[in-house]
Amino acid sequence: MHITDNQLAAALGAWRRPGAALARALADAVGDAALDGRLRVGSRLPAERRAAAALGVSRGTVIAALGILRDEGWVDTRRGSASMLRLPPAATTRIAPSSAVGEHGAIDLRRAVPAAPHAPYQRAVLRAAERSGPVLAESGETGPGLPELRSQLADRHTAEGLATRPEQILITSGARSALALLSAHLRPRVVAVEIPTYVDPLAGFRASGRRLVGCRVTADGWDLDQLDGAFRTAAGGMAYLVPDFQNPTGALMPKADRQAVARLAERHGVTVVADETMRDLDLRDTPAPVQRIPGSLLIGSAAKTIWAGLRVGWIRGPAALIGELAHHPLCEPLSAAPTQQLVAAELLRDLEPLLRDRRAALRRQRDHLSGLLAGDDRWRFTVPPGGLALWLRLTTERADLVTTRARAHGLELSPGPSFAADATHSHHLRLPYTPPVSTLDRVATVLDLACGHQGPRGAG
């Protein structure tokens, strides 16, 4: 496919930047347009003279911009042929989405999410398309999910020590959909939640009118006394917990605490929903699954381990409950598209190499960022055993002031109160380590400025 000169000009828009050399600004604009889909990757760019005329620059500027794009891996030019637009290796192998890298603008770390693993994902899409015929011949409604995917997920749970049959799995369009379906079915008046916890479930509970009661969790663990009080208040209702590399603290609930949670749930008649979206992001030297909370309902998704754009999640619970959920009016609207389920099945077929690579990169980036921030009296943190972010406690500044100052330097962060049902944690920040090392260097520099530089940092 060819990109015409008019299409190029329209896609780039007002691409010139004050103070930036024309060739550099043009190269950046082409890269940005490729990343957000305004220019299709795999297409041929216009000839140099035509591009120059359409953009109102000299042919030399276009040639210089193409040279930059070639050096950075954005185009492939063969002798006698037009330049082919592509994504560079740096954009296809890194874990962070482009918005979190800040190559051509602000570094946005308000979402701790990974980019898709390009090569494995594209191969999975092709394999799924090749065998999609039987699925395409159906109505498009999958009920509790494609049998193949349910069986794969059941096998994964069984391999981790929790015997599971396919009929105990229901597929949804993500963990949030799984939680929404459970909440609609269970209809709790009160929900016990961790403080702090993941932002999106809080918004969902509030929108549905649920009353929230909290229990304190830090990077060092859960306050079981507060949990007992929260379960007592939520008696007969529901608890939403993230026991595996908790979002945002990164804490991993010990086996003894999981058993204590199960006893509290039985005592107070509380249904525990355990969010396992972070479970596979185990960054310990020897990753090993921890026993689940006995009797809990489990929800998971591909959002944190593979890509949030793969809208596939699941519920694991008793077969009778899964059967009831499959007949709930919200089940079909909250289900994953069958073609997406096929892609997920292909990825799950050989997931371990992908997880191994992602864990290694995240471990390296976590340790790099931790090293940059260690020994500074302006904040405190515990290096988490897994997950995607550091949970910083600021000692000298409020988080809202720091996020405002950081924004002025091109860094978007999430302050602690957004993770707290009671709007506390005003001195906390979530700091994802999903970007590459070069970006984390910039993040540390901006944080230093936003917190008021105090000179050389102290010893670790």
N, C-alpha and C positions, 0 to 999 in steps of 0.2 A: 504494500500500500504506500502511496506517495502523499506527502503533506504538501499542499500547494502553497505558493508564496502568500496568498491571501489568508489561508488557514493559519499559517505561521504567525503572521502579523496579528490576527484576531486573538490567537491563543496567548501571545505574549503581552498584549495590551500595552500599558504604560510601563515599560520595562527599565527605562533609564533611571539611574539612582544618582542623586547629587553626591559629588565627591568620589564616585567610583569610575574607574576606567571603563570606556564603552565595551571593550571586549569582555572584561570580567563581568560587567552587569548583564551583558547579553548571554554569556555562558550560564550564569546563575539563573536567569529567567527561563532558559530552555530546560535546565534541570528541574526547576520548580514545576514547570508545566508538565513535564514527564511524570513527576511524582504524584501530582493530583489529577492526572488523566486528561488534561487539556490537549496534550500531544500524545498520540498513541505510541507506546513502545513497540519497536519492530517495524516502524514506518521509515520511509526514506525522506530526508530533509530536502528542501528545494536546492537547486544549484546555487552556487555562491553569488553569481551576479543577480539572479532573480531575488534571492533572499535580501541582498543589499538594497536593491531598489525598493522592495516592499517595506523594509524597515527604516529606510531613509538614512543609511550609513554607507560608508565606503566598503568596497569588496575586501580591502585589507582588514577592516574591523571584523568582518564575517570570518575571514580566514583565521585571524587571531583567536576569535571565540571558538571556532571549531578545533583549533589546536589545544585550547584549554579543555574543551569537552573530551577530546581524544585522550589527553593525558590523565584526566580524572575518570575515564571509563564510561562516559555518557554516550559516545558515538563510536561506531566502527566504520572506518573508511577504507575501501579497497581501491587499488589503482584502476582508474577508468570507470569507477562506479560512484553513485551518490553516497552520502554519509547516512548510515543506518542508526536510528536512535535506539538506545538500550539503557537498562539500569546498570550502574557500576557494581562491581562485587561488594564494595563497602555498603551499598544500600540494600543488597540482597542477603547478606550474611549476618549483619548486626541484629541484635535483639530488640533495640529500641525502635519505635516508629519514627518516621522522619520529623514529626512535630516535636519529639523529645530530644532531637540531636541539635537543632538550632543552626543548621548549616547556612540558612539564608534568612534567619529571623530569630524570634524569641525561642528560648528553650522552654517547652511546656511540659512540666512534670506534675501536673495536676491529676493525671491518670497514670497509675502504675500498671501499664499493659505492654505486652510485647508486640513486635511486628511479626508478620507471618514468616515462617521458614520457607523462603521462596522455592528452592529446588524440590524439597520433599512435598511441599503443598501442591506445586504444579504437576508433579508426577502423580500425586493422588487424584487430582482433578481429572487428569487424562484417563487414568485407569477407571475411575468412577464413571466417566462419560462412556467408555467403551462397553461397560456392562449395565448401562442404565435402562436398556430396552424394556425389561419386565416392569421396572418401576414406572417408566413413562406410559406404559399401557394401562396402568391403574388410575384411580380417581385422583391421586395426589394426597389423600388422607391416610395417614399411617396409624391412627389409633395410638396405642402405647409405644409405637416405634417399629422400625424395621427389625425383623427377627434376628438378622445377622448382627446388627449393632448391639441389640440387647444381650445376645449370647456372648459377644466379645467382652462387654462390660461386666457381665456376670462372672466370666472366667477371670477377669482381672481382680475382682473383689475376692473370689475364692482363692486365687494364688497368694493374696495378701493375708490369708487366714480367716476370712469371713465367708463361709460357705454361702453361695448365692446361686439361685436359679434364674433363667431369663425372665420368667414371669414376675420376678421381684424387681425388675427394672422398668422404668417408664422414661421415654425420651422427651425432652422439652427443647425449647429454643434458647437455652442458656440457664445458668443458675438462678438468675432473677426470676425467670418464668417458672422455674421449679418451685421457688419460694412463694411466688404469688399463687400458684395453684394449690400448694399445701395450705397456705394461709386462708384461701377462699374455702377450702374444704373443711379445715379444722375450725375455722371461725373463732379464734381466741379473742377474748375481750382484752387480755393483758399479755404482753410478750416480754419476757426477760431477755435483755441484750447485754453484751459486754460494753463497757465504757473504757476506752474507745472501741469502735467497730467500723466496719465497712460502710461507706456513705450511702450507697444505693439502697440496701435493705432498709435503712432508717427512713429514707424518703418514701419507700413503698409502704411501710407500716403506718407512717403518719398520714399518708394519702388515704389509706383505708380506715382511718379512725381508730387504730389500735392504741391502747395505752401502753407506754413503755416504762419499764422499770429496769434499772441498771445494776451491774456488778462490776467492780474494778478489776482491770487486768493491766499488767505492766509487762515490760520485756522479761521480767523475772518470773511471771506467772499469774495465776488467778487467785483472787481473794475468796476462798471458799466460804468464809463467814458471810460476806456480802452476797455470795451466790445463793446461800441458804435463804437469806432474807428475800432476795429477788424471787426465788422459786416459791417461797411462801406467799408472797404477794400475787404471783402469777398462777396460783394453784388452779388446776383444771385447764390451764391455758398452754402456752407454748414458750419455748426458749430457743433463741437463735444464737448459736455459738460457732466460733471458728477455731477449733482446737489444734489445727495443723498449720504452723507458721502464720499465726493470727494477723489479720489485716486491721490496723497498721503496725502493731508492735513487733511482729515476727516471732512471738512466743510459741513454743511447742508444749502442749499440755502433757505432763507426765502420766504414765499409766495409772498410778495411784489416784491422781486427781480425776481421771476419766471414770474410774470405778466409783469415786465419791460422788461425781455428778450423776451417775446412774442411780445411786441410792437416793440422792436428793430428789431426783425426778420421780422415782417410784413413791417416795414418801408424800410428795405434794401433788401427785397426779399431773405432772408437767410433761408434755411431749417435747423432746429435745430434737431440734433440727440442726445437724452438724454440717457446716459448709466446708467442703473439701476441695475447693477450687485451687488452693495453694499446696495441696498435699504432695504433689509430685515435685515441687520446687525445694527439695531437700538438699541443702548446701553443706551438710556435714561431710567430713572426710569419707565416711562409709554410710551412705544413705540406707535407711532401713525403715519400712513402714511400722508405725506404732499401732497397737491394738485400738480399735474404735471404741467410742463410748457405748457400752452395752445397752441395747434397746433403742438406740437413737435412729432417727430417719436421716439418711445421707443425701446430700445434693452435691453435684459436681458439674464441671463444664470444661470445655477446651479453651476457654478464654485466656487463662493465664499461662498454660503450658504450650499452647499452639498459637492461637490467634483469636482475638475477640470477634473478628469478622466471620469466623466459623460458628454460626449460631446454633450450637448443639450443647445441650446440658442433659442432666438426668436426675432421677430420684431412685434411691434404693430403699426398699422397705418391705414389709410383709406382703405376700402375694394378694391377700384379701384387700388391703388398702390400695395397692397398685390397681387392682381391678375396679375399685370404686373411683379412683382418680381418672381412670381411662374413660369413665362414663360421665364425668363432670362436664358441664357445659363449656367450661373454659379450657378443657384439655386440648381440643383441636386448635383453637386460636393461639394457644401457647406452645404448640408442638413445632418441631423443627421440620423444614422442608425436606422431602425425601431425598432430593439430590444432595443436600448438605449432609444428611445422614450417611449417604454412600461415601462421600469424601471422608467423613470422620472414621468410617469403618476401614477405609484404606490406610489412613494414618495410624490407627490403633493397631493395625496388623504388624507394624514394625516401629513401634513408638520408642523403644529404649535407646537406639542410637541418637535420635533427635533429643531426647531428654538428657542424655549424657553430655552432648555438646552444649545444650543450653545451661545445664548446671555448671559446667566448667567455666563458661563465659560469665555467668552471674556471680560465681564464687570469686573470680578474678576481679570483677568490677566492684563487688561488695568490699573486698579487701583493700582495693585501691582507694575507694572513697573513705573507708574507715581510717586508713592510714593518713589521708590528707587532713581529716578532722580530729584525729586523736590528740589528746594532751592540751586541748584549748578550754580555758575556764568558762568560756561563754556558752558552752553547751555540754550536755551529758548524753551518752547513748550506750547501749549494749549491742555488740555485734550479733545480729540475729542468726540462728542456725538454718534459716531458710526464708523463702519469700522473695519479695521484690524491693524492699525499702528499709531504710534506717528510720527509727522513730526518735527524733531529737527532742530533748528537753532543754529549752533556752533558759539560761540562768540570769541574763541581764536585760532581756527585751521581751515584749509581747509578740506573739506570732503574727498578729494582724499587721503590726508595724513593720516587721521584717519582710512579710510577703509584699507589702506595698513598696518598700524600698527595693526589693529584689526585682519587682516588675519594672521599675524604672531602669534597671540594668539588663532587661531582656530575659528574666527568669521568672516563670510562673510556678508557684508552689501552693500547696494546700495547708492551711493552718489547722491546728488541733481541734478547735471547737466544731468544725464541720464533721468530725468523726464521733462526737460525743452527744448522746441522747439528751444530756442535761446541759449542753453548751459549755462544759468545762474544758480543761486542757488548753487554756489560753496561752500557755508558754511552750506548746509543742508544735513540731513541724513533721510532716511525712516527707522523706527525701528519697525518692526512688533511685536505685543504682542500675537501672536498665540501660542508660546511654553508654556509649563507648568511653574508654579512658580519657581521650582528648576532651570530650564534652564534660566529663566529671571534673576535670581540672578547672574548666570554666565555671562550673557550678560551685565549686569550693571557693573560687575567687570572688564570685558574686555574693555568696553567703558571708564571706569575710567582710565585704563592704557593707552589706545590709545590716550586719550586727555591730558595725562600728569597729574598724580595724584597731587592734590593740598592740600592734607590733609583733615580734617573734612569738610563736606559740610555745607553750611550756612543754616539758618532757611528757612522753606518753605514760 
